[in-house]
């Protein structure tokens, strides 16, 4: 029988009462639980009180406590990915002046020249359409083959270069990239002439911000097997990079010989070097310039890698901001601009950071962490929330097989396009039309220390 209107109304009242009763019961349960928990916090002795952990975290930091537990679990040097969580001095304290009347800004549709030449004095300089290049991230030791191809193709669509990183040479990456920088590393591979002849530029890897000048050994069996499939390497040789090239101490002119050799093999492409920015930066720069490099990558302490000891990330090197101010000054004083290219790297996270780096003296910038997240974009949802987002792009990632190559290519290209166009707006806002007309005169600082370091006006006083 169908219920009448009165019966339906009674059912609704009963349901409402049950729900209301349930809510009331739940409120009482929550109230009782909170009372009990808060009572324990307020009455338990400190050595029995859970607040002891909160106090310890406030003192030591959750990062240190977590990593202490990882060390206790592993019994070996832990490898932290994606750089230091430390708050280094960054570009935030620098600001661009505003063009309004003195001078006037450019119109929104004004064309902006963004092209850059790396190694202008080389026989075959590397020309790129935008001053943003993709930093070295190694196949196998860090990224999967599909991730490397996505970066290569996305860079090519944007008119810029990508970098092999320290990993073994991937012919598929070379085929995908319009412009490829091959790293000449301290690993026992990528030294063959037939490989080096395919480079659009060669980068001698002397150090990087996240690892200082250390070499390291790969022990992950999954990574070992993946790399060995592409480039057979006897296990007795190991996947090991030394901390310095052979004979670097014994043979004082070894570096100039190496550079000359690489220029000859590659038939004149730019040969540069990547270094970790340290307190002896100017001495390192002088040695590299005297050795005949065409470009220098200065990698600040904020730089990241797939994995390196926390101590080299947190406690070695100098911040990118400081390093770039000093390197820019060194280049100006030694009249190197237009002869040797300066590339800024490490901890540059936005188009504003990129443009400020160029104003401080860089000819171009490298992007690593940000382009990695841009490439992965919504594909990180294949890993989250149970795994870190990078598991979809690491060579040994649990979701690496789910990475969509076409989406990765387009996300890479769109990010580079967006970032370069935003930099163009910044150049227009300065009343200029060429990115290489940007300089120290376009900067000021909201912090006195940064103003002194960069050699720009402090905003708190009239010029």
C-alpha positions in Angstrom: 0.0 0.0 0.0 1.1 3.5 -0.8 1.7 5.7 2.2 -0.5 8.8 2.7 0.8 12.3 3.1 0.6 12.1 6.9 2.6 8.9 7.0 5.3 10.4 4.8 5.5 13.4 7.0 5.9 11.2 10.0 8.7 9.3 8.2 10.4 12.7 7.5 10.1 13.7 11.2 11.5 10.3 12.3 14.4 10.6 9.9 15.1 14.2 11.0 15.1 13.1 14.6 17.5 10.2 13.9 19.9 12.5 12.1 19.6 15.1 14.8 20.2 12.5 17.4 23.2 11.2 15.5 24.7 14.7 15.2 24.1 15.3 18.9 25.7 12.0 19.8 28.7 12.7 17.5 29.1 16.2 19.1 29.1 14.6 22.6 31.7 12.0 21.4 33.9 14.7 19.8 33.6 16.9 22.9 34.5 14.0 25.2 37.5 13.1 23.0 38.8 16.6 22.8 38.3 17.1 26.5 40.3 13.9 27.2 43.1 14.9 24.8 43.3 18.5 26.0 43.2 17.3 29.6 46.3 15.1 28.9 48.1 17.9 27.3 47.4 20.2 30.2 48.1 17.7 33.0 50.6 15.0 31.9 54.2 15.6 33.0 56.4 16.9 30.1 58.3 13.6 29.7 55.0 11.8 29.2 53.3 14.6 27.3 52.9 14.4 23.5 53.7 18.1 23.4 57.3 17.1 24.0 57.4 16.3 20.3 56.0 19.7 19.3 58.6 21.4 21.5 61.4 19.3 19.9 60.1 20.1 16.4 60.0 23.8 17.1 63.6 23.6 18.4 65.2 21.3 15.8 62.8 21.5 12.9 60.7 18.8 11.3 63.1 18.5 8.4 66.0 17.6 10.7 63.9 15.2 12.8 62.6 13.4 9.7 66.1 13.1 8.2 67.6 11.9 11.5 65.1 9.1 11.3 66.0 8.3 7.7 69.7 8.1 8.7 68.8 5.8 11.6 66.8 3.6 9.2 69.3 3.4 6.3 72.7 3.5 8.1 74.3 5.4 5.1 74.4 8.8 3.5 70.8 9.7 2.6 70.1 11.2 -0.9 67.7 14.1 -0.8 66.0 15.1 -4.1 65.1 18.5 -5.5 67.5 20.7 -3.5 67.8 22.3 -0.1 64.7 23.5 1.9 66.9 26.2 3.4 65.8 29.8 2.9 68.7 31.3 0.9 68.8 35.0 0.0 66.8 35.2 -3.2 65.8 37.6 -5.9 62.8 38.9 -4.0 64.7 41.8 -2.6 65.5 43.1 -6.1 62.8 45.1 -7.9 62.7 46.6 -11.4 62.2 50.3 -11.8 58.9 51.4 -13.4 58.8 53.2 -16.7 55.9 55.7 -16.8 57.0 59.2 -17.7 60.8 58.9 -17.2 61.2 56.8 -19.3 58.0 55.9 -21.1 56.9 52.2 -21.3 56.5 50.3 -24.5 53.1 49.4 -25.9 51.7 45.9 -25.3 52.1 44.9 -29.0 55.7 46.1 -29.3 57.9 43.3 -30.6 60.6 42.2 -28.1 63.9 40.7 -29.2 64.6 37.7 -27.0 67.2 35.9 -29.1 70.5 34.9 -27.4 73.9 33.6 -28.6 75.8 31.3 -26.4 79.6 31.3 -27.1 79.6 34.2 -29.5 83.4 33.8 -30.2 83.0 30.0 -31.0 83.3 28.9 -34.6 79.7 27.7 -34.4 77.9 29.7 -31.7 74.7 28.3 -30.2 71.8 30.6 -31.1 68.5 30.2 -29.2 65.2 32.1 -29.6 64.6 32.6 -25.8 67.2 33.1 -23.0 65.8 30.1 -21.0 67.5 26.7 -21.4 66.8 23.4 -19.8 69.3 22.4 -17.2 71.1 19.1 -17.3 69.0 16.2 -15.9 70.4 12.8 -16.5 68.7 9.9 -18.2 68.6 6.8 -16.0 70.3 8.5 -13.0 67.3 10.8 -12.7 64.7 11.0 -15.5 63.1 8.3 -17.6 63.7 8.2 -21.4 60.2 9.5 -22.1 60.7 12.4 -19.7 64.0 13.3 -21.5 62.3 13.2 -24.9 59.5 15.4 -23.7 62.0 18.0 -22.5 63.9 17.8 -25.7 60.9 18.2 -28.0 59.3 20.9 -25.9 62.6 22.9 -25.9 62.8 22.5 -29.6 59.3 23.8 -30.2 60.3 26.8 -28.1 63.5 27.5 -30.0 65.8 26.7 -27.1 68.3 24.1 -26.0 68.1 21.1 -23.7 71.0 19.4 -21.8 71.8 15.7 -21.5 73.0 16.0 -17.9 75.4 13.5 -16.5 73.6 10.4 -17.8 74.5 8.2 -20.7 73.9 9.5 -24.2 70.4 8.9 -25.5 70.1 8.9 -29.3 66.4 9.3 -28.9 67.0 12.6 -27.0 69.4 13.8 -29.7 66.9 13.0 -32.4 64.1 14.8 -30.5 66.1 17.9 -29.7 66.7 20.7 -32.2 69.6 22.0 -30.0 71.4 19.7 -27.6 74.1 20.5 -25.1 76.1 17.3 -24.2 77.7 17.3 -20.8 81.3 16.0 -20.7 81.3 14.4 -17.2 83.5 12.6 -14.8 81.5 9.4 -15.4 83.2 6.7 -17.6 80.9 7.3 -20.6 79.9 9.9 -23.2 83.5 10.4 -24.3 83.2 8.8 -27.8 83.9 11.1 -30.8 80.7 9.9 -32.6 78.7 11.2 -29.6 80.5 14.5 -29.1 80.2 15.3 -32.8 76.4 15.4 -32.4 76.6 18.3 -29.8 75.4 21.8 -30.4 77.5 22.7 -27.4 79.6 20.8 -24.9 79.5 21.4 -21.2 82.3 20.2 -19.0 80.8 19.2 -15.7 83.1 20.3 -12.9 80.5 20.7 -10.2 77.0 21.8 -9.3 75.2 23.6 -6.6 73.6 20.6 -4.9 76.7 18.3 -4.9 79.5 20.9 -4.7 82.4 19.2 -6.5 81.7 15.6 -5.3 81.5 12.6 -7.5 79.1 9.8 -6.6 78.3 6.1 -7.3 74.9 4.7 -8.4 73.8 1.7 -6.4 70.1 1.5 -7.3 69.9 -1.8 -9.2 66.8 -0.7 -11.2 68.7 2.3 -12.4 71.8 0.3 -13.1 69.9 -2.1 -15.3 68.0 0.7 -17.2 71.3 2.5 -18.0 73.1 -0.7 -18.9 70.5 -1.5 -21.5 71.2 1.8 -23.3 75.0 1.7 -22.8 76.6 -1.6 -21.7 78.9 -0.9 -18.8 80.7 -3.7 -16.8 79.6 -3.8 -13.2 83.2 -3.8 -12.2 83.5 -0.3 -13.6 80.4 0.7 -11.8 78.2 3.8 -12.5 80.7 6.1 -10.7 81.8 9.6 -11.2 85.0 10.8 -9.6 85.3 14.1 -7.9 87.8 15.4 -10.5 89.0 14.5 -14.0 92.0 12.3 -14.2 95.4 14.1 -14.1 93.8 17.4 -13.1 96.3 17.9 -10.3 99.4 16.4 -12.0 98.9 18.1 -15.3 98.4 21.9 -14.7 97.4 22.7 -18.3 95.1 19.7 -18.5 91.9 21.9 -18.7 93.1 24.0 -21.6 94.1 20.8 -23.4 90.7 19.3 -22.8 88.8 22.4 -24.1 91.0 22.5 -27.2 90.4 18.8 -27.8 86.6 19.1 -27.4 86.5 22.1 -29.8 88.4 20.1 -32.4 86.3 17.0 -32.1 83.0 19.0 -32.2 84.3 21.1 -35.1 83.9 24.4 -33.3 80.7 24.3 -31.2 80.8 26.3 -27.9 82.7 24.4 -25.1 81.7 25.6 -21.7 81.9 24.5 -18.1 79.5 24.2 -15.2 80.7 25.0 -11.7 79.2 25.1 -8.2 79.4 28.7 -7.0 81.8 28.9 -4.0 83.6 31.5 -2.1 86.6 31.3 -4.5 84.3 32.0 -7.4 86.5 34.7 -9.0 89.5 32.4 -9.0 87.4 29.6 -10.6 86.2 32.0 -13.3 89.7 33.3 -14.0 91.0 29.8 -14.5 88.1 28.9 -16.8 88.5 32.0 -18.9 92.2 31.5 -19.2 91.6 27.9 -20.3 89.5 29.1 -23.2 85.9 28.3 -22.4 83.1 29.8 -24.5 80.6 30.0 -21.7 80.3 29.4 -18.0 77.3 28.0 -16.0 77.4 29.3 -12.4 75.2 27.0 -10.3 74.2 28.5 -6.9 73.6 26.8 -3.6 69.8 26.6 -4.2 70.3 24.2 -7.2 68.7 20.8 -7.1 69.5 17.3 -8.3 67.9 13.9 -8.3 69.7 13.0 -5.1 72.7 14.3 -3.1 73.7 14.5 0.6 71.9 17.1 2.6 75.2 18.5 3.8 76.3 19.5 0.3 72.9 21.1 -0.3 72.5 22.9 3.0 76.1 23.8 4.0 78.2 24.3 0.8 78.4 27.0 -1.8 77.0 30.5 -2.0 73.5 31.6 -3.0 72.8 32.3 -6.7 72.0 35.9 -6.0 75.4 36.5 -4.4 77.2 34.4 -7.0 75.6 36.2 -9.9 76.3 39.6 -8.5 80.0 38.7 -8.2 80.2 36.9 -11.5 78.5 39.8 -13.3 81.0 42.2 -11.8 83.9 39.9 -12.8 82.7 39.8 -16.4 82.3 43.6 -16.5 85.7 44.3 -15.0 87.5 41.9 -17.3 85.5 43.0 -20.4 84.2 39.5 -21.1 80.7 40.5 -22.1 80.2 39.6 -25.8 83.2 37.2 -25.6 82.3 34.6 -23.0 78.7 33.8 -22.1 77.5 33.7 -18.5 74.6 31.4 -17.6 72.8 31.6 -14.3 71.5 28.4 -12.7 70.0 27.3 -9.4 66.9 28.5 -7.5 65.4 30.6 -10.3 61.7 29.9 -10.0 59.8 32.5 -12.0 60.0 34.7 -15.1 60.8 37.6 -12.7 63.8 35.6 -11.4 64.9 34.9 -14.9 64.8 38.6 -16.0 66.5 39.8 -12.8 69.3 37.2 -13.4 69.8 38.7 -16.9 69.8 42.2 -15.5 72.6 41.2 -13.1 74.8 40.1 -16.0 73.7 36.6 -17.2 73.2 36.0 -20.9 70.8 33.2 -20.3 69.4 31.1 -17.5 68.9 27.4 -16.8 65.7 26.0 -15.4 65.5 22.6 -13.8 63.0 22.1 -10.9 60.4 24.4 -12.5 60.6 22.8 -15.9 60.3 19.4 -14.3 57.1 20.3 -12.6 55.8 22.1 -15.7 56.5 19.0 -17.8 54.8 16.7 -15.4 51.9 19.2 -14.9 48.6 17.3 -14.2 50.4 14.0 -14.7 51.6 14.2 -11.1 48.0 13.2 -10.2 48.9 9.7 -11.3 51.3 9.5 -8.3 49.5 11.7 -5.7 48.5 11.4 -2.9 50.2 8.1 -2.1 53.6 8.8 -3.8 55.7 11.9 -4.4 54.7 13.7 -7.6 58.1 13.1 -9.3 57.5 9.3 -9.3 55.9 9.8 -12.7 59.1 11.2 -14.3 62.0 9.5 -12.4 63.6 6.6 -14.2 62.9 4.3 -11.3 59.5 6.0 -10.5 56.6 3.8 -9.6 54.3 5.6 -12.1 57.0 6.3 -14.8 55.3 3.9 -17.2 52.1 6.0 -17.0 53.8 9.2 -18.2 52.1 10.5 -21.4 54.8 11.7 -23.8 52.6 14.0 -25.9 51.2 15.8 -22.8 54.7 16.2 -21.4 55.9 17.8 -24.7 53.1 20.3 -24.8 53.3 21.2 -21.1 57.1 21.9 -21.5 56.5 24.0 -24.6 53.6 26.0 -23.1 55.6 26.7 -19.9 58.6 28.0 -21.9 56.3 30.1 -24.1 54.4 31.6 -21.2 57.6 32.4 -19.2 59.3 34.1 -22.2 56.2 36.1 -23.0 55.9 37.2 -19.4 59.6 38.3 -19.5 58.7 40.3 -22.7 56.0 42.2 -20.7 58.6 43.0 -18.1 60.9 44.4 -20.8 58.1 46.5 -22.2 57.4 47.8 -18.6 61.0 49.0 -18.5 60.5 50.9 -21.8 62.8 48.6 -23.7 62.6 46.3 -26.7 65.6 44.0 -26.4 66.3 41.7 -23.5 70.1 42.4 -23.7 69.4 46.1 -23.1 68.4 45.1 -19.5 71.1 45.9 -16.9 71.9 47.0 -13.4 70.4 50.5 -14.2 67.0 48.8 -14.3 67.2 47.4 -10.8 66.8 48.7 -7.3 66.6 46.8 -3.9 64.2 47.0 -0.9 67.0 45.6 1.3 70.2 47.6 2.0 72.4 44.6 2.1 71.2 43.4 -1.3 71.5 46.9 -2.7 75.2 46.9 -1.6 75.9 43.4 -2.9 74.2 44.1 -6.3 75.5 47.7 -6.7 72.0 49.0 -7.2 70.0 51.9 -5.5 68.2 51.3 -2.2 64.5 52.0 -2.6 64.2 53.6 0.9 66.0 56.8 -0.1 66.0 59.1 -3.1 68.7 58.4 -5.7 
